[in-house]
Amino acid sequence: MTDKPVWCQRCASLSALAAGPAGLVTVDAKGVFEKVNDAFCDLLGYSREELLGRSFNAITHPADWEKGSALLKQLIAGGRKSVSIEKRYITKTNQVLDVVLHTTRLVDQHGTIQFLTQVTDRTCAVATARLAKSHAASIKEFADICAHQLKAPQRTILGMAESLREDAADRLTEEEKSYIDFIIMKAEFMQEIIDTVRSLTEISVGAETLVDVDVGEALLEAWSDVAVSRRGKVRIGTGLGSIRGNKTMLVQVFGNIMDNALKFNTTAEPEVVVTTAVEFPIVRMSFTDNGVGMPAHVIERMFSTFYRGNPSFPGHGIGGAVVKSMVEAMSGAIEVVSVEGQGTCVSIDLFMGSVNAWKVSS
Amino acid sequence: MSQNKLILLVEDDEADAVLMRRLIRILYKDNPEYTVTVERCEHGGEALARLIDPSGRLKHPVPDLVMLDLRMPVLDGFDVLTAMKGQDKTRRVPIVVLSTSDAAGDMTRAYDLGTNGYLVKPVRANTFRSMVQAAGSFWLETNLVPR
């Protein structure tokens, strides 16, 4: 596996997740904080230095020290992969904070066991979750209704256009036939948009529904779809492990990234190379291609819905938005570096799975 | 001598009805064994008035096949199935649902009410043609119904 090209080494270090809005900590088997992010510090009012090296019991309401201990013992012993517990924390200013802790058992590449905990203010979490669920359900229902209602006129347009082309073939000029071909092409395009908009509205995954996903399997499944319609090669390293995610989403994310890598490519041998970097508990997967690349103003907008950065290639501008939404639904982050005429590197950061076989690959 | 076959198309969408008639015409225009006529009703109420007389018996000519949309004004496809399949005098007429809905709930309900088949209207014309050709081949040319 070759090294990443020089222009791609500008990718930032694995800090995107730590900078996210969710409170995240890692603790060892004795409950001592090993890593804490800014959001967690802000939630409690402590600095990173004040927290690192201390036990989580130091900030837990004494009455809750034993709360969830049975579940935690099962987690430590490996009988469970993750647990959710509600507790009370005491902030630096002695305020009592109701929190929801979602802890996952992870094993790093050296076999060391660590625990990754997402900490959420319970009041916000409950209200936000309820609102988000209701909102997501409404949007999905609306999208389903629109998709269903659009199918009938779309079918009519396609059916009538094809019937006209067939029945009147000997009476139409070539120019008139081309008008009908445009109608058919756009009607088929409508179907792609309907399907993709429906995908977007189905993105509503909570932390409790994320599972271990074998990355190698997901990559191969995604590639098998891409290879049917795209010219080019993919190179995937060994030493792949699992991530915490949703397999269907992950396959779609990988597929979309690889498809774009080969689509926006005018070389004789289009290629996308998949590399990984590990900074426990986060895995960064980078997809580097030798395609046409993008200017900075396109990169800034590439995740906007319906934005098309390069109209000379076919597409409807929803793929980027779908990929970003799905990665974030899996508590991940995405970053893009690109140079016009050289290629693009799309990096996604995700949490390791509890079954970890990651080996760093170049 | 060719046999006459009758399809009763219960469909509220004018365009879908036009496309269906066209397909049947194309598929059977050169068929030496069968001539196929398509009658259309625009909703379930019209269909039941066409199919059943005031005494509850089938009106003649009895269709060889009813192709039934589900979502229609006045009375929908489920109402037609309930009326037709709920009585001894009318339940033997083959009814195949031809709907845009692929919802499991609609399918289950249609089968629970006694539909003989369930087809989902495809988007592409060539797929629709293959479907209608297969349906015609089975229900009009192969399947037998007591008279």
Interface residues (C-beta under 8 A of the other chain):
Chain A: H148 K151 A152 Q154 R155 T156 L158 G159 M160 E162 S163 Q191
Chain B: D13 A15 D16 L19 R22 T100 S101 K121 P122 V123 R124 A125 N126 F128
